Amino acid sequence: MALFRGTLIDFNSGTYRATVRLHGATPRTIENIRCTRLPSGEFTAGRQVAVDTGDHNDPEDAVVTAVFS
């Protein structure tokens, strides 16, 4: 399991999926990431997020697990 920090770019409240730009030496944007069921108002563009990539580092396994300032 790898845990990354990123910046929330976009959030779809209907599907609870997000677009996130991961922090790092080579910033990478991942689209259509599943999100934990926090209130949708927490998912504001520009907020910092924690992304769990699962066991396989497959973007399909990624989940936004936390939102913070």
All heavy atoms as TSV, in Angstrom:
chain	resi	resn	atom	element	x	y	z
A	1	MET	N	N	0.841	-1.173	0.000
A	1	MET	CA	C	0.000	0.000	0.000
A	1	MET	C	C	0.887	1.236	0.000
A	1	MET	O	O	1.797	1.359	0.787
A	1	MET	CB	C	-0.899	-0.014	1.233
A	1	MET	CG	C	-1.624	1.277	1.467
A	1	MET	SD	S	-2.744	1.252	2.853
A	1	MET	CE	C	-1.632	1.395	4.226
A	2	ALA	N	N	0.597	2.162	-0.907
A	2	ALA	CA	C	1.313	3.424	-0.942
A	2	ALA	C	C	0.320	4.551	-0.689
A	2	ALA	O	O	-0.788	4.549	-1.217
A	2	ALA	CB	C	1.980	3.611	-2.294
A	3	LEU	N	N	0.730	5.504	0.138
A	3	LEU	CA	C	-0.112	6.647	0.468
A	3	LEU	C	C	0.563	7.900	-0.062
A	3	LEU	O	O	1.745	8.139	0.210
A	3	LEU	CB	C	-0.302	6.731	1.979
A	3	LEU	CG	C	-1.335	7.709	2.478
A	3	LEU	CD1	C	-2.724	7.320	1.994
A	3	LEU	CD2	C	-1.320	7.736	3.992
A	4	PHE	N	N	-0.175	8.683	-0.847
A	4	PHE	CA	C	0.367	9.894	-1.456
A	4	PHE	C	C	-0.465	11.102	-1.051
A	4	PHE	O	O	-1.649	10.977	-0.752
A	4	PHE	CB	C	0.333	9.798	-2.990
A	4	PHE	CG	C	1.255	8.780	-3.553
A	4	PHE	CD1	C	0.806	7.505	-3.838
A	4	PHE	CD2	C	2.584	9.092	-3.797
A	4	PHE	CE1	C	1.655	6.553	-4.372
A	4	PHE	CE2	C	3.444	8.153	-4.324
A	4	PHE	CZ	C	2.975	6.866	-4.608
A	5	ARG	N	N	0.178	12.272	-1.079
A	5	ARG	CA	C	-0.535	13.537	-0.913
A	5	ARG	C	C	-0.763	14.110	-2.294
A	5	ARG	O	O	0.026	13.892	-3.217
A	5	ARG	CB	C	0.300	14.518	-0.096
A	5	ARG	CG	C	0.373	14.119	1.355
A	5	ARG	CD	C	1.174	15.100	2.135
A	5	ARG	NE	N	0.442	16.368	2.196
A	5	ARG	CZ	C	0.718	17.338	3.037
A	5	ARG	NH1	N	1.731	17.220	3.868
A	5	ARG	NH2	N	0.013	18.439	3.054
A	6	GLY	N	N	-1.853	14.862	-2.425
A	6	GLY	CA	C	-2.152	15.476	-3.703
A	6	GLY	C	C	-3.056	16.678	-3.524
A	6	GLY	O	O	-3.448	17.025	-2.404
A	7	THR	N	N	-3.398	17.301	-4.648
A	7	THR	CA	C	-4.300	18.439	-4.669
A	7	THR	C	C	-5.535	18.053	-5.468
A	7	THR	O	O	-5.420	17.534	-6.583
A	7	THR	CB	C	-3.623	19.659	-5.325
A	7	THR	OG1	O	-2.444	19.981	-4.584
A	7	THR	CG2	C	-4.547	20.860	-5.350
A	8	LEU	N	N	-6.695	18.303	-4.899
A	8	LEU	CA	C	-7.952	18.003	-5.568
A	8	LEU	C	C	-8.167	18.995	-6.708
A	8	LEU	O	O	-8.148	20.206	-6.496
A	8	LEU	CB	C	-9.105	18.087	-4.571
A	8	LEU	CG	C	-10.466	17.687	-5.079
A	8	LEU	CD1	C	-10.496	16.201	-5.398
A	8	LEU	CD2	C	-11.525	18.022	-4.054
A	9	ILE	N	N	-8.343	18.485	-7.912
A	9	ILE	CA	C	-8.550	19.311	-9.092
A	9	ILE	C	C	-10.043	19.422	-9.402
A	9	ILE	O	O	-10.552	20.493	-9.696
A	9	ILE	CB	C	-7.812	18.720	-10.321
A	9	ILE	CG1	C	-6.321	18.574	-10.039
A	9	ILE	CG2	C	-8.070	19.562	-11.570
A	9	ILE	CD1	C	-5.604	19.848	-9.704
A	10	ASP	N	N	-10.760	18.286	-9.326
A	10	ASP	CA	C	-12.175	18.264	-9.662
A	10	ASP	C	C	-12.851	17.139	-8.889
A	10	ASP	O	O	-12.210	16.137	-8.548
A	10	ASP	CB	C	-12.345	18.049	-11.170
A	10	ASP	CG	C	-13.773	18.213	-11.634
A	10	ASP	OD1	O	-14.471	19.102	-11.119
A	10	ASP	OD2	O	-14.200	17.444	-12.517
A	11	PHE	N	N	-14.150	17.306	-8.608
A	11	PHE	CA	C	-14.922	16.294	-7.886
A	11	PHE	C	C	-16.318	16.203	-8.478
A	11	PHE	O	O	-16.961	17.220	-8.722
A	11	PHE	CB	C	-15.013	16.646	-6.400
A	11	PHE	CG	C	-15.889	15.719	-5.612
A	11	PHE	CD1	C	-15.489	14.428	-5.357
A	11	PHE	CD2	C	-17.118	16.143	-5.138
A	11	PHE	CE1	C	-16.302	13.568	-4.628
A	11	PHE	CE2	C	-17.935	15.302	-4.417
A	11	PHE	CZ	C	-17.521	14.003	-4.156
A	12	ASN	N	N	-16.783	14.983	-8.721
A	12	ASN	CA	C	-18.125	14.736	-9.222
A	12	ASN	C	C	-18.952	14.191	-8.072
A	12	ASN	O	O	-18.755	13.046	-7.650
A	12	ASN	CB	C	-18.081	13.741	-10.380
A	12	ASN	CG	C	-19.443	13.474	-10.965
A	12	ASN	OD1	O	-20.457	13.415	-10.277
A	12	ASN	ND2	N	-19.471	13.280	-12.280
A	13	SER	N	N	-19.896	14.979	-7.543
A	13	SER	CA	C	-20.677	14.562	-6.378
A	13	SER	C	C	-21.686	13.464	-6.716
A	13	SER	O	O	-22.140	12.754	-5.828
A	13	SER	CB	C	-21.397	15.758	-5.750
A	13	SER	OG	O	-22.296	16.330	-6.674
A	14	GLY	N	N	-22.021	13.298	-7.975
A	14	GLY	CA	C	-22.950	12.247	-8.376
A	14	GLY	C	C	-22.322	10.863	-8.331
A	14	GLY	O	O	-22.965	9.885	-7.930
A	15	THR	N	N	-21.053	10.777	-8.717
A	15	THR	CA	C	-20.365	9.483	-8.757
A	15	THR	C	C	-19.353	9.313	-7.627
A	15	THR	O	O	-18.811	8.224	-7.458
A	15	THR	CB	C	-19.610	9.315	-10.085
A	15	THR	OG1	O	-18.624	10.354	-10.196
A	15	THR	CG2	C	-20.554	9.360	-11.269
A	16	TYR	N	N	-19.108	10.392	-6.879
A	16	TYR	CA	C	-18.068	10.406	-5.839
A	16	TYR	C	C	-16.719	9.972	-6.420
A	16	TYR	O	O	-16.008	9.147	-5.858
A	16	TYR	CB	C	-18.466	9.562	-4.631
A	16	TYR	CG	C	-19.008	10.425	-3.508
A	16	TYR	CD1	C	-20.264	11.010	-3.591
A	16	TYR	CD2	C	-18.245	10.689	-2.389
A	16	TYR	CE1	C	-20.754	11.817	-2.582
A	16	TYR	CE2	C	-18.733	11.497	-1.363
A	16	TYR	CZ	C	-19.987	12.060	-1.477
A	16	TYR	OH	O	-20.456	12.865	-0.469
A	17	ARG	N	N	-16.372	10.569	-7.552
A	17	ARG	CA	C	-15.083	10.353	-8.201
A	17	ARG	C	C	-14.373	11.691	-8.325
A	17	ARG	O	O	-15.008	12.737	-8.450
A	17	ARG	CB	C	-15.264	9.744	-9.587
A	17	ARG	CG	C	-15.967	8.402	-9.615
A	17	ARG	CD	C	-15.003	7.304	-9.331
A	17	ARG	NE	N	-15.643	6.006	-9.301
A	17	ARG	CZ	C	-15.066	4.901	-9.715
A	17	ARG	NH1	N	-13.830	4.932	-10.195
A	17	ARG	NH2	N	-15.685	3.757	-9.629
A	18	ALA	N	N	-13.038	11.658	-8.299
A	18	ALA	CA	C	-12.259	12.900	-8.305
A	18	ALA	C	C	-11.095	12.831	-9.287
A	18	ALA	O	O	-10.664	11.752	-9.687
A	18	ALA	CB	C	-11.704	13.166	-6.902
A	19	THR	N	N	-10.596	14.014	-9.625
A	19	THR	CA	C	-9.344	14.166	-10.354
A	19	THR	C	C	-8.370	14.802	-9.378
A	19	THR	O	O	-8.691	15.810	-8.742
A	19	THR	CB	C	-9.530	15.076	-11.585
A	19	THR	OG1	O	-10.496	14.484	-12.446
A	19	THR	CG2	C	-8.221	15.268	-12.331
A	20	VAL	N	N	-7.197	14.174	-9.235
A	20	VAL	CA	C	-6.209	14.607	-8.249
A	20	VAL	C	C	-4.845	14.725	-8.911
A	20	VAL	O	O	-4.450	13.863	-9.696
A	20	VAL	CB	C	-6.126	13.591	-7.080
A	20	VAL	CG1	C	-5.001	13.936	-6.124
A	20	VAL	CG2	C	-7.456	13.515	-6.346
A	21	ARG	N	N	-4.116	15.807	-8.581
A	21	ARG	CA	C	-2.725	15.951	-9.010
A	21	ARG	C	C	-1.857	15.538	-7.835
A	21	ARG	O	O	-1.841	16.177	-6.787
A	21	ARG	CB	C	-2.409	17.376	-9.428
A	21	ARG	CG	C	-0.951	17.521	-9.878
A	21	ARG	CD	C	-0.655	18.844	-10.526
A	21	ARG	NE	N	-1.415	18.950	-11.780
A	21	ARG	CZ	C	-2.278	19.923	-12.042
A	21	ARG	NH1	N	-2.503	20.873	-11.175
A	21	ARG	NH2	N	-2.921	19.949	-13.182
A	22	LEU	N	N	-1.138	14.425	-7.995
A	22	LEU	CA	C	-0.275	13.926	-6.926
A	22	LEU	C	C	0.957	14.798	-6.786
A	22	LEU	O	O	1.506	15.284	-7.777
A	22	LEU	CB	C	0.145	12.483	-7.205
A	22	LEU	CG	C	-0.983	11.453	-7.278
A	22	LEU	CD1	C	-0.405	10.082	-7.613
A	22	LEU	CD2	C	-1.774	11.404	-5.991
A	23	HIS	N	N	1.404	15.003	-5.558
A	23	HIS	CA	C	2.624	15.767	-5.295
A	23	HIS	C	C	3.829	14.863	-5.529
A	23	HIS	O	O	3.734	13.648	-5.428
A	23	HIS	CB	C	2.655	16.241	-3.843
A	23	HIS	CG	C	1.539	17.181	-3.514
A	23	HIS	ND1	N	1.349	17.676	-2.256
A	23	HIS	CD2	C	0.550	17.723	-4.268
A	23	HIS	CE1	C	0.306	18.468	-2.253
A	23	HIS	NE2	N	-0.208	18.507	-3.461
A	24	GLY	N	N	4.947	15.458	-5.814
A	24	GLY	CA	C	6.175	14.694	-5.991
A	24	GLY	C	C	7.088	15.361	-6.995
A	24	GLY	O	O	6.780	16.422	-7.547
A	25	ALA	N	N	8.227	14.727	-7.232
A	25	ALA	CA	C	9.213	15.273	-8.157
A	25	ALA	C	C	8.626	15.403	-9.558
A	25	ALA	O	O	8.922	16.344	-10.278
A	25	ALA	CB	C	10.451	14.378	-8.189
A	26	THR	N	N	7.798	14.438	-9.939
A	26	THR	CA	C	7.111	14.478	-11.222
A	26	THR	C	C	5.615	14.463	-10.949
A	26	THR	O	O	5.021	13.396	-10.794
A	26	THR	CB	C	7.493	13.257	-12.092
A	26	THR	OG1	O	8.900	13.171	-12.171
A	26	THR	CG2	C	6.897	13.356	-13.471
A	27	PRO	N	N	4.981	15.639	-10.831
A	27	PRO	CA	C	3.546	15.672	-10.548
A	27	PRO	C	C	2.766	14.860	-11.585
A	27	PRO	O	O	3.075	14.907	-12.776
A	27	PRO	CB	C	3.185	17.152	-10.621
A	27	PRO	CG	C	4.466	17.867	-10.399
A	27	PRO	CD	C	5.529	16.983	-10.972
A	28	ARG	N	N	1.794	14.115	-11.126
A	28	ARG	CA	C	1.017	13.241	-11.988
A	28	ARG	C	C	-0.454	13.449	-11.674
A	28	ARG	O	O	-0.843	13.496	-10.513
A	28	ARG	CB	C	1.425	11.794	-11.706
A	28	ARG	CG	C	0.686	10.772	-12.472
A	28	ARG	CD	C	1.239	9.397	-12.158
A	28	ARG	NE	N	0.307	8.384	-12.588
A	28	ARG	CZ	C	0.297	7.155	-12.175
A	28	ARG	NH1	N	1.201	6.765	-11.301
A	28	ARG	NH2	N	-0.584	6.304	-12.611
A	29	THR	N	N	-1.283	13.579	-12.695
A	29	THR	CA	C	-2.713	13.750	-12.498
A	29	THR	C	C	-3.413	12.427	-12.770
A	29	THR	O	O	-3.168	11.780	-13.791
A	29	THR	CB	C	-3.269	14.845	-13.435
A	29	THR	OG1	O	-2.586	16.068	-13.149
A	29	THR	CG2	C	-4.752	15.038	-13.225
A	30	ILE	N	N	-4.265	12.037	-11.825
A	30	ILE	CA	C	-5.049	10.805	-11.967
A	30	ILE	C	C	-6.519	11.187	-11.957
A	30	ILE	O	O	-6.969	11.949	-11.095
A	30	ILE	CB	C	-4.753	9.812	-10.829
A	30	ILE	CG1	C	-3.274	9.462	-10.788
A	30	ILE	CG2	C	-5.585	8.552	-10.999
A	30	ILE	CD1	C	-2.905	8.548	-9.645
A	31	GLU	N	N	-7.258	10.665	-12.917
A	31	GLU	CA	C	-8.684	10.962	-13.036
A	31	GLU	C	C	-9.526	9.777	-12.576
A	31	GLU	O	O	-9.060	8.640	-12.555
A	31	GLU	CB	C	-9.030	11.284	-14.493
A	31	GLU	CG	C	-8.303	12.498	-15.020
A	31	GLU	CD	C	-8.598	12.763	-16.473
A	31	GLU	OE1	O	-9.136	11.862	-17.164
A	31	GLU	OE2	O	-8.275	13.858	-16.929
A	32	ASN	N	N	-10.771	10.069	-12.227
A	32	ASN	CA	C	-11.768	9.052	-11.900
A	32	ASN	C	C	-11.395	8.210	-10.679
A	32	ASN	O	O	-11.618	7.000	-10.660
A	32	ASN	CB	C	-12.013	8.165	-13.134
A	32	ASN	CG	C	-13.388	7.555	-13.120
A	32	ASN	OD1	O	-14.327	8.134	-12.581
A	32	ASN	ND2	N	-13.521	6.395	-13.704
A	33	ILE	N	N	-10.824	8.853	-9.651
A	33	ILE	CA	C	-10.458	8.156	-8.419
A	33	ILE	C	C	-11.676	8.085	-7.505
A	33	ILE	O	O	-12.365	9.085	-7.306
A	33	ILE	CB	C	-9.336	8.908	-7.669
A	33	ILE	CG1	C	-8.090	8.996	-8.539
A	33	ILE	CG2	C	-9.009	8.214	-6.360
A	33	ILE	CD1	C	-7.000	9.829	-7.897
A	34	ARG	N	N	-11.939	6.924	-6.955
A	34	ARG	CA	C	-13.029	6.783	-5.978
A	34	ARG	C	C	-12.703	7.599	-4.733
A	34	ARG	O	O	-11.536	7.779	-4.387
A	34	ARG	CB	C	-13.198	5.317	-5.578
A	34	ARG	CG	C	-13.798	4.490	-6.682
A	34	ARG	CD	C	-13.826	3.068	-6.234
A	34	ARG	NE	N	-12.426	2.629	-6.228
A	34	ARG	CZ	C	-12.018	1.432	-6.568
A	34	ARG	NH1	N	-12.868	0.524	-6.871
A	34	ARG	NH2	N	-10.755	1.129	-6.566
A	35	CYS	N	N	-13.752	8.071	-4.048
A	35	CYS	CA	C	-13.577	8.888	-2.848
A	35	CYS	C	C	-14.329	8.284	-1.676
A	35	CYS	O	O	-15.405	7.710	-1.843
A	35	CYS	CB	C	-14.099	10.302	-3.078
A	35	CYS	SG	S	-13.218	11.198	-4.361
A	36	THR	N	N	-13.749	8.454	-0.487
A	36	THR	CA	C	-14.432	8.052	0.731
A	36	THR	C	C	-15.705	8.881	0.868
A	36	THR	O	O	-15.816	9.960	0.310
A	36	THR	CB	C	-13.504	8.240	1.947
A	36	THR	OG1	O	-14.105	7.664	3.082
A	36	THR	CG2	C	-13.197	9.695	2.206
A	37	ARG	N	N	-16.680	8.408	1.604
A	37	ARG	CA	C	-17.988	9.079	1.693
A	37	ARG	C	C	-18.029	10.172	2.754
A	37	ARG	O	O	-18.851	10.162	3.660
A	37	ARG	CB	C	-19.084	8.048	1.957
A	37	ARG	CG	C	-19.365	7.178	0.776
A	37	ARG	CD	C	-19.996	7.991	-0.330
A	37	ARG	NE	N	-20.263	7.148	-1.478
A	37	ARG	CZ	C	-21.119	7.444	-2.406
A	37	ARG	NH1	N	-21.795	8.568	-2.356
A	37	ARG	NH2	N	-21.296	6.650	-3.415
A	38	LEU	N	N	-17.143	11.143	2.621
A	38	LEU	CA	C	-17.226	12.368	3.411
A	38	LEU	C	C	-18.318	13.244	2.799
A	38	LEU	O	O	-18.695	13.036	1.646
A	38	LEU	CB	C	-15.888	13.109	3.376
A	38	LEU	CG	C	-14.704	12.419	4.033
A	38	LEU	CD1	C	-13.423	13.177	3.717
A	38	LEU	CD2	C	-14.914	12.319	5.527
A	39	PRO	N	N	-18.820	14.248	3.519
A	39	PRO	CA	C	-19.783	15.161	2.911
A	39	PRO	C	C	-19.196	15.789	1.643
A	39	PRO	O	O	-18.033	16.194	1.620
A	39	PRO	CB	C	-20.014	16.214	3.992
A	39	PRO	CG	C	-19.677	15.522	5.273
A	39	PRO	CD	C	-18.562	14.569	4.933
A	40	SER	N	N	-20.006	15.855	0.587
A	40	SER	CA	C	-19.493	16.333	-0.699
A	40	SER	C	C	-18.937	17.752	-0.625
A	40	SER	O	O	-18.070	18.118	-1.413
A	40	SER	CB	C	-20.568	16.239	-1.779
A	40	SER	OG	O	-21.673	17.041	-1.459
A	41	GLY	N	N	-19.406	18.562	0.329
A	41	GLY	CA	C	-18.895	19.916	0.490
A	41	GLY	C	C	-17.430	19.977	0.883
A	41	GLY	O	O	-16.779	21.008	0.734
A	42	GLU	N	N	-16.895	18.870	1.381
A	42	GLU	CA	C	-15.477	18.812	1.758
A	42	GLU	C	C	-14.563	18.732	0.533
A	42	GLU	O	O	-13.389	19.061	0.601
A	42	GLU	CB	C	-15.213	17.597	2.657
A	42	GLU	CG	C	-15.899	17.661	3.999
A	42	GLU	CD	C	-15.347	18.774	4.869
A	42	GLU	OE1	O	-14.138	19.021	4.851
A	42	GLU	OE2	O	-16.163	19.415	5.554
A	43	PHE	N	N	-15.098	18.280	-0.584
A	43	PHE	CA	C	-14.298	18.058	-1.788
A	43	PHE	C	C	-14.291	19.307	-2.661
A	43	PHE	O	O	-14.914	19.358	-3.716
A	43	PHE	CB	C	-14.820	16.844	-2.560
A	43	PHE	CG	C	-14.648	15.552	-1.832
A	43	PHE	CD1	C	-15.693	15.005	-1.101
A	43	PHE	CD2	C	-13.435	14.893	-1.863
A	43	PHE	CE1	C	-15.536	13.803	-0.423
A	43	PHE	CE2	C	-13.263	13.690	-1.183
A	43	PHE	CZ	C	-14.314	13.149	-0.465
A	44	THR	N	N	-13.556	20.315	-2.218
A	44	THR	CA	C	-13.449	21.590	-2.922
A	44	THR	C	C	-12.116	21.627	-3.663
A	44	THR	O	O	-11.073	21.285	-3.088
A	44	THR	CB	C	-13.518	22.762	-1.918
A	44	THR	OG1	O	-14.718	22.641	-1.162
A	44	THR	CG2	C	-13.497	24.087	-2.628
A	45	ALA	N	N	-12.162	22.044	-4.920
A	45	ALA	CA	C	-10.932	22.136	-5.716
A	45	ALA	C	C	-9.877	22.951	-4.981
A	45	ALA	O	O	-10.179	23.974	-4.369
A	45	ALA	CB	C	-11.235	22.769	-7.069
A	46	GLY	N	N	-8.642	22.464	-5.010
A	46	GLY	CA	C	-7.527	23.138	-4.359
A	46	GLY	C	C	-7.190	22.585	-2.983
A	46	GLY	O	O	-6.111	22.849	-2.469
A	47	ARG	N	N	-8.099	21.809	-2.392
A	47	ARG	CA	C	-7.807	21.231	-1.076
A	47	ARG	C	C	-6.819	20.088	-1.214
A	47	ARG	O	O	-6.712	19.442	-2.256
A	47	ARG	CB	C	-9.086	20.717	-0.419
A	47	ARG	CG	C	-9.984	21.887	-0.029
A	47	ARG	CD	C	-10.986	21.584	0.994
A	47	ARG	NE	N	-10.412	21.262	2.294
A	47	ARG	CZ	C	-11.125	20.742	3.278
A	47	ARG	NH1	N	-12.413	20.493	3.111
A	47	ARG	NH2	N	-10.574	20.477	4.428
A	48	GLN	N	N	-6.096	19.850	-0.148
A	48	GLN	CA	C	-5.122	18.767	-0.109
A	48	GLN	C	C	-5.851	17.458	0.229
A	48	GLN	O	O	-6.801	17.459	1.007
A	48	GLN	CB	C	-4.053	19.046	0.947
A	48	GLN	CG	C	-3.310	20.352	0.734
A	48	GLN	CD	C	-2.615	20.401	-0.608
A	48	GLN	OE1	O	-1.737	19.608	-0.880
A	48	GLN	NE2	N	-3.020	21.326	-1.451
A	49	VAL	N	N	-5.392	16.361	-0.361
A	49	VAL	CA	C	-6.011	15.061	-0.124
A	49	VAL	C	C	-4.947	13.998	0.100
A	49	VAL	O	O	-3.792	14.158	-0.292
A	49	VAL	CB	C	-6.915	14.632	-1.310
A	49	VAL	CG1	C	-8.099	15.572	-1.470
A	49	VAL	CG2	C	-6.140	14.544	-2.605
A	50	ALA	N	N	-5.360	12.912	0.739
A	50	ALA	CA	C	-4.523	11.720	0.869
A	50	ALA	C	C	-5.109	10.664	-0.061
A	50	ALA	O	O	-6.323	10.435	-0.077
A	50	ALA	CB	C	-4.515	11.216	2.304
A	51	VAL	N	N	-4.240	10.031	-0.842
A	51	VAL	CA	C	-4.668	9.024	-1.808
A	51	VAL	C	C	-3.964	7.707	-1.492
A	51	VAL	O	O	-2.738	7.651	-1.452
A	51	VAL	CB	C	-4.334	9.460	-3.259
A	51	VAL	CG1	C	-4.737	8.382	-4.247
A	51	VAL	CG2	C	-5.007	10.778	-3.590
A	52	ASP	N	N	-4.748	6.664	-1.269
A	52	ASP	CA	C	-4.226	5.316	-1.058
A	52	ASP	C	C	-4.285	4.609	-2.403
A	52	ASP	O	O	-5.352	4.500	-3.004
A	52	ASP	CB	C	-5.086	4.591	-0.029
A	52	ASP	CG	C	-4.598	3.193	0.283
A	52	ASP	OD1	O	-3.715	2.678	-0.428
A	52	ASP	OD2	O	-5.121	2.604	1.233
A	53	THR	N	N	-3.141	4.138	-2.888
A	53	THR	CA	C	-3.097	3.505	-4.208
A	53	THR	C	C	-3.330	2.005	-4.166
A	53	THR	O	O	-3.300	1.354	-5.208
A	53	THR	CB	C	-1.750	3.775	-4.900
A	53	THR	OG1	O	-0.715	3.224	-4.104
A	53	THR	CG2	C	-1.544	5.254	-5.128
A	54	GLY	N	N	-3.573	1.448	-3.003
A	54	GLY	CA	C	-3.807	0.011	-2.927
A	54	GLY	C	C	-2.516	-0.772	-3.009
A	54	GLY	O	O	-1.422	-0.223	-2.943
A	55	ASP	N	N	-2.633	-2.063	-3.181
A	55	ASP	CA	C	-1.471	-2.948	-3.170
A	55	ASP	C	C	-0.728	-3.035	-4.490
A	55	ASP	O	O	0.381	-3.511	-4.538
A	55	ASP	CB	C	-1.896	-4.360	-2.754
A	55	ASP	CG	C	-2.345	-4.414	-1.313
A	55	ASP	OD1	O	-1.872	-3.578	-0.516
A	55	ASP	OD2	O	-3.170	-5.278	-0.980
A	56	HIS	N	N	-1.349	-2.592	-5.580
A	56	HIS	CA	C	-0.759	-2.849	-6.894
A	56	HIS	C	C	-0.297	-1.604	-7.626
A	56	HIS	O	O	0.126	-1.692	-8.780
A	56	HIS	CB	C	-1.779	-3.581	-7.772
A	56	HIS	CG	C	-2.345	-4.791	-7.114
A	56	HIS	ND1	N	-1.616	-5.926	-6.887
A	56	HIS	CD2	C	-3.566	-5.024	-6.583
A	56	HIS	CE1	C	-2.363	-6.815	-6.266
A	56	HIS	NE2	N	-3.560	-6.296	-6.064
A	57	ASN	N	N	-0.396	-0.436	-6.996
A	57	ASN	CA	C	-0.076	0.835	-7.659
A	57	ASN	C	C	-0.813	0.988	-8.986
A	57	ASN	O	O	-0.299	1.543	-9.939
A	57	ASN	CB	C	1.430	0.998	-7.862
A	57	ASN	CG	C	2.103	1.460	-6.598
A	57	ASN	OD1	O	1.478	2.087	-5.752
A	57	ASN	ND2	N	3.373	1.159	-6.461
A	58	ASP	N	N	-2.026	0.456	-9.048
A	58	ASP	CA	C	-2.887	0.565	-10.214
A	58	ASP	C	C	-3.844	1.725	-9.971
A	58	ASP	O	O	-4.550	1.732	-8.963
A	58	ASP	CB	C	-3.661	-0.738	-10.393
A	58	ASP	CG	C	-4.580	-0.729	-11.596
A	58	ASP	OD1	O	-4.722	0.326	-12.254
A	58	ASP	OD2	O	-5.161	-1.778	-11.885
A	59	PRO	N	N	-3.897	2.727	-10.852
A	59	PRO	CA	C	-4.795	3.861	-10.631
A	59	PRO	C	C	-6.243	3.461	-10.397
A	59	PRO	O	O	-6.986	4.156	-9.727
A	59	PRO	CB	C	-4.646	4.683	-11.913
A	59	PRO	CG	C	-3.308	4.334	-12.437
A	59	PRO	CD	C	-3.084	2.903	-12.047
A	60	GLU	N	N	-6.667	2.338	-10.928
A	60	GLU	CA	C	-8.034	1.856	-10.727
A	60	GLU	C	C	-8.287	1.477	-9.267
A	60	GLU	O	O	-9.427	1.436	-8.831
A	60	GLU	CB	C	-8.332	0.668	-11.636
A	60	GLU	CG	C	-8.420	1.037	-13.091
A	60	GLU	CD	C	-9.592	1.959	-13.393
A	60	GLU	OE1	O	-10.702	1.727	-12.883
A	60	GLU	OE2	O	-9.400	2.908	-14.149
A	61	ASP	N	N	-7.235	1.177	-8.504
A	61	ASP	CA	C	-7.370	0.793	-7.104
A	61	ASP	C	C	-7.307	1.999	-6.158
A	61	ASP	O	O	-7.557	1.865	-4.967
A	61	ASP	CB	C	-6.248	-0.169	-6.681
A	61	ASP	CG	C	-6.372	-1.528	-7.353
A	61	ASP	OD1	O	-7.472	-1.870	-7.810
A	61	ASP	OD2	O	-5.359	-2.236	-7.417
A	62	ALA	N	N	-6.965	3.166	-6.675
A	62	ALA	CA	C	-6.752	4.348	-5.837
A	62	ALA	C	C	-8.055	4.830	-5.209
A	62	ALA	O	O	-9.128	4.750	-5.798
A	62	ALA	CB	C	-6.122	5.465	-6.651
A	63	VAL	N	N	-7.937	5.344	-3.957
A	63	VAL	CA	C	-9.077	5.899	-3.231
A	63	VAL	C	C	-8.612	7.151	-2.493
A	63	VAL	O	O	-7.569	7.132	-1.818
A	63	VAL	CB	C	-9.621	4.894	-2.187
A	63	VAL	CG1	C	-10.755	5.500	-1.388
A	63	VAL	CG2	C	-10.051	3.606	-2.849
A	64	VAL	N	N	-9.381	8.244	-2.592
A	64	VAL	CA	C	-9.130	9.429	-1.788
A	64	VAL	C	C	-9.667	9.105	-0.399
A	64	VAL	O	O	-10.860	8.858	-0.232
A	64	VAL	CB	C	-9.823	10.684	-2.354
A	64	VAL	CG1	C	-9.689	11.857	-1.399
A	64	VAL	CG2	C	-9.252	11.037	-3.711
A	65	THR	N	N	-8.770	9.061	0.601
A	65	THR	CA	C	-9.165	8.632	1.934
A	65	THR	C	C	-9.334	9.776	2.922
A	65	THR	O	O	-9.942	9.593	3.966
A	65	THR	CB	C	-8.136	7.640	2.510
A	65	THR	OG1	O	-6.862	8.266	2.514
A	65	THR	CG2	C	-8.097	6.371	1.695
A	66	ALA	N	N	-8.781	10.954	2.608
A	66	ALA	CA	C	-8.887	12.091	3.528
A	66	ALA	C	C	-8.776	13.392	2.752
A	66	ALA	O	O	-8.123	13.450	1.705
A	66	ALA	CB	C	-7.780	12.034	4.573
A	67	VAL	N	N	-9.432	14.419	3.276
A	67	VAL	CA	C	-9.367	15.767	2.717
A	67	VAL	C	C	-8.946	16.696	3.859
A	67	VAL	O	O	-9.471	16.616	4.949
A	67	VAL	CB	C	-10.737	16.219	2.156
A	67	VAL	CG1	C	-10.656	17.618	1.592
A	67	VAL	CG2	C	-11.237	15.245	1.111
A	68	PHE	N	N	-7.964	17.557	3.589
A	68	PHE	CA	C	-7.509	18.487	4.614
A	68	PHE	C	C	-7.065	19.778	3.954
A	68	PHE	O	O	-6.993	19.872	2.734
A	68	PHE	CB	C	-6.391	17.869	5.475
A	68	PHE	CG	C	-5.274	17.249	4.689
A	68	PHE	CD1	C	-4.119	17.959	4.447
A	68	PHE	CD2	C	-5.368	15.949	4.199
A	68	PHE	CE1	C	-3.070	17.396	3.727
A	68	PHE	CE2	C	-4.322	15.379	3.486
A	68	PHE	CZ	C	-3.182	16.105	3.254
A	69	SER	N	N	-6.783	20.779	4.746
A	69	SER	CA	C	-6.457	22.104	4.195
A	69	SER	C	C	-5.114	22.148	3.610
A	69	SER	O	O	-4.179	21.793	3.563
A	69	SER	CB	C	-6.560	23.161	5.273
A	69	SER	OG	O	-7.897	23.246	5.677
